[in-house]
Amino acid sequence: MDIFYQKSEDYIYSQPSLVGDYDLYLPLEVDTEFYQPSHHFDTEKFTQTTLTIQYRAIYESMGKIFTHRDMKGAKRYHPLAESKLTALDYLETFGYTTNIKRCTDNTDLPHLTLDLYSFFAVAELFRIFYDDLLEDIKNLCVENNGKTGIEQSRRLRTFDKKGMFYNDYVQLPWVVGINDYFFRLNLRIFDTCAVHGVANYKSFCSNSGVQLAFKDLFSTDNKSRMLDMYYQRTNDFIDYALGDLYNHQALVGNAENFKLIYKSLDLHHFYTLPRLTIGSTVNKLFEACVKNLFDVSLTDKKIISKYCFFASSEYLKNQVSTTGIFNAKVDGGRCRNNRPLDTFLQGVLCDIDISGCYGDGLRSQLYPFGRPLILDYPIDSEINDYITLREFLKIYSDELVPGLWQARVSLPLGVTLKYSQDFLVSWLPPKDIRKMPTDSDFHTTDEWWTIDNVGETKIFTNQIKNAIINHDFIQWLENIASIKQRKELLDNLLVITAALYPKSQECLSIDELIEKHENHNEKNTTDFKIKNNKLSKTSIDRECYSWFAVNLGSFLITTLLVNRKKYDKKTPLNELYKLCVNTVYGDMVSPYFRVGNVVVGNNITARARALCWYMEKAFYGVQSITDGCVFDMNRIIYPKNNDYRITGENSVFISKDGNLTFKPLQVNPNNKQPLIDKWLIVYQNEKPCLVSVSNGKYKFYNNARSQKVINIYAMKHLQNQFPNVDVLHKTSFDVYGKERKGLYEFEVKSFYDNGTFHATANYSLSQNGNTRYAMRSYQKHEHNKLIKSNENISIVGTDYNPSREFLENLKKPYNLQRSNVFVRRKILKLGDYKKNYKKWRETDIFPGMTVENSSLLREFSLTQFTYQSWTQYDSWRKEYQKLIKKYGQSYEMFFINLDGTLDYQAMIENIYLKIRNGNNSFFDGTDKRKNHIYRLYQSHPQIDLLLESNEHLFGIYLSNNEELPEDTEQFYGDDHE
């Protein structure tokens, strides 16, 4: 009976042991089942019931179920878990006698480390402890000072920092007695929810070789009624409950799979146990590749620190005294509404993506070893003499290696562009860049980007602030920008900082790189001189800037992709290889890994943004979303004659330029066959197919042929419109080694006959009556819709999907039905619980529970439009927020029809013109009294219901009928975008 162990290396245990007077590990799988009603408008008190707790020693074949004490007075089928440390109830089923008491002194006792294995462990943490031990756990969650505690980032984890040492457990102030021995209690949590990224428990187990026989026993509806399942389908309940106790087995299976991956890369001698997040696991794989290249041992730590660390976000985020800190951020993908007035489109709509955008981006990217040269200035000085982009290129162009340099550029204060642009993305940094998170950090909370944590990232047509430029921008500037636009940008953009690997310092081999660094004997110096009573300080940087680069494709990515194709789709190793490829990019931009390289990351994303810009302009795409767009195949942009072209200037406002026209996408345009007059969409076996019409003749393409043809000729169209840019014209090779023109290929996702579009990335796409919806920040499942009748709030439907209804209603934008109040459910994460602890502590709520709040979709979105400058955008944003706060809606109130519907189209057209004309607010230049504006102010018709329902929901969470906090509505928040 192997339950206790004397040794542990992460989740691998050795030396099974009897209980004795020495340190022990007790690894247990744990899970709980609970019941929580889906809504509470028919009750005055919040109710939730933990039904059972399940435990399984990791090498026991079957787990055991215990009844939670919430069910103490109810009929039950399993023994009651009575100990405040419920794991002791499980131990006693093996014949052990146990007890637990608070530690009152510092007696030197051996330690018992309780290792708990769970998937999304926050859901179990507050259910498996009782009484004052539970309070201790809660305190570790909310009052930790960063030195010891429990926190949730990508996963729930325990930690204890003692000086330079880091432990992955917490010591609890409790002594556990087992038989005649006593132990100080440690807690260590192995939360497996991030081992395979965002994969669910079933997928994680399946991809790790663990098959779950009973995971699909219950439907979503069944799971919402677990109390009924407990009594009505008891045997199924038991099978289902015991089926979630195989996390450790899956971890071991995952470790075996990674052994195969390391072996396929000829890195078996560098194998390390996979971590509990895929980012950390792939980081170790990448480090193994680096150490193998440098021919050092697995334990070597100097190579990464010496040749990788200085380009990482972790390092650059802490260069707080110079503008070099602005290099720490890696900008994301392009996200912009190119046609903000096109709400509903009908035709032949093509949804097209860059195929393997980040995978191909990695394969064509160099990864440098060595210290990047940082050009920077004192960050707080008002007398920095920044050089223009023209001067920068004149001085340093010979040292700029494509893919291995970046710079951040801004216009001088008070200067605006005469010639509009929408290629460059501005960034207004947060107050403290050192605390700037990445997207992975937001797993701690349901909050998203704010100006206080990552800054503001926006495209401005007439202002540029801290925009990233690289080789792809220079090619756009030289070949695509208009002549006047090019001159204006070259002469007005100031280089605030740059990071580069100088061409003159390139080494041709690893041996040469090592020799250059080892033989580098120069010293940095600082001096000052006084001449004519003027002091000048001179600091000379003589660090070694020699570097050597490998192509990431041949270094790692191509091998991963080739090996993936050896396994059938959806098989464990096929999925795992795919996950590794997708994670390498994340590691490049992460602030947590020393192999991360911001120059690499920014060049990959800048390259993708450039191609997305070319797609947006030449396809006349509706919305650019990271790596793709939707366009009408009968309205593609072409110059009217060969003497004209699409430029960075005339493409900002297409409708203004009479030299650009719309035509159908042409196939084989250089052949003698007739030009295509029109595309049609038909359906064969429920799949969309294309029909081309030329001189009255029809040509049919089946679904597969339709996609293949458009993939090819969509790329050819871009290549014909935009010359001399690498992303479209440089020779490259696909994963099979086949030569191609351009660095990427296209992948048509599907064809549609109509669509609606909102903000930057919200849309519906329909084909033959089947519709796909996407609306950021809104859940896909149905919600409860609320109404107020006779002073009572009631639910009138449980299948209300506000985003789906809204996107569907946009097909009638002149008479848009207003949205209804609905109940949103979310799991309370540890970060939100801690942030709002003063409120939650007065309730019966704890992390892992599902909490409800009322929400209301607002039809207007600021992100629908591209603004001229930060000043203009910020002014509109403040006005918008003021209206929302006071009236529960913003500009919608000024466009209400007599029947109560919203003239959405008139609203966006009116506001678009105001922004286009340079107005800094809706009322800019308007005499409110003369135009009787005050008569139009009105609250959202649903705002009273929103506030009352939220007050009711929060009120039932309160313990012992306490009074509501004054800022309950602020606590809940609303959906403003």
Secondary structure, DSSP 8 states (H G I E B T S, - for coil): ---EEEEEETTEEEEEE-S-SS-EEEEEEEEEEEE--S--TT-SS---EEEEEEEEETT-SS-EEEE-GGGTTS--SS-B--SSBTHHHHHHTTT--EEEEE--S-----EEEEEEEESSTHHHHTTSB-HHHHHHHHHHHHS--SSEEEEESSSEEEEEEETTEEESSEEEEEEEEETTEEEEEEEEEEE-TBTTTT--HHHHHHHTT---SSTTSS-HHHHTTHHHHHHHSHHHHHHHHHTT--HHHHHHHHHHHHHHHHHHTT-GGG-----SBHHHHHHHHHHHHHHHHHT--TT--HHHHHHTGGGSHHHHTT-TTBGGGGGG-----EEEES-TT--EEEEEEEEEEETTHHHHHHHT-EEEES--EEE--BTT-S-----BHHHHHHHHGGG--TTSEEEEEE--TT---SS---SS-EEE--S-GGG---GGGGGG-S----TTTT-EEE-BSS---SEEE-HHHHHHHHHTS-HHHHHHHHHH-EEEEEEE--GGGB-SSHHHHHHHHHT-----EEEEEEETTEEEEEEE------BEEEEHIIIIIHHHHHHHTTS-TTSHHHHHHHHHHHHHHHHHH-TT-TT--HHHHHHHHHHHHHHHHHHHHHTT-SEEEESEEEEETT-EEEESSTT----TTTTTTGGG-TTEEEE---SSTTSSS----EEEEEEETTEEEEEEEETTEEEEE-HHHHHHHHHHHHHHHHHHHS-S-HHHHSEEE-TTS-EEESS--EEEEEEEEEEEEETTTEEEEEETTEEEEE-TTS-SS-EEEEEEETTEEEEEEEEE-HHHHHHHHTTSTTSB-----EEEEEE--HHHHHHTHHHHTTBS--TTSEEEEEE---S--GGGS-BS-HHHHHHHHHHHHHHHHHHS-SGGGGGB-TTS-B-HHHHHHHHHHHHHTT-SSTTTT--TTTTTGGGG----TTHHHHHHHHHHHHHHHBGGG----TTHHHHH-----
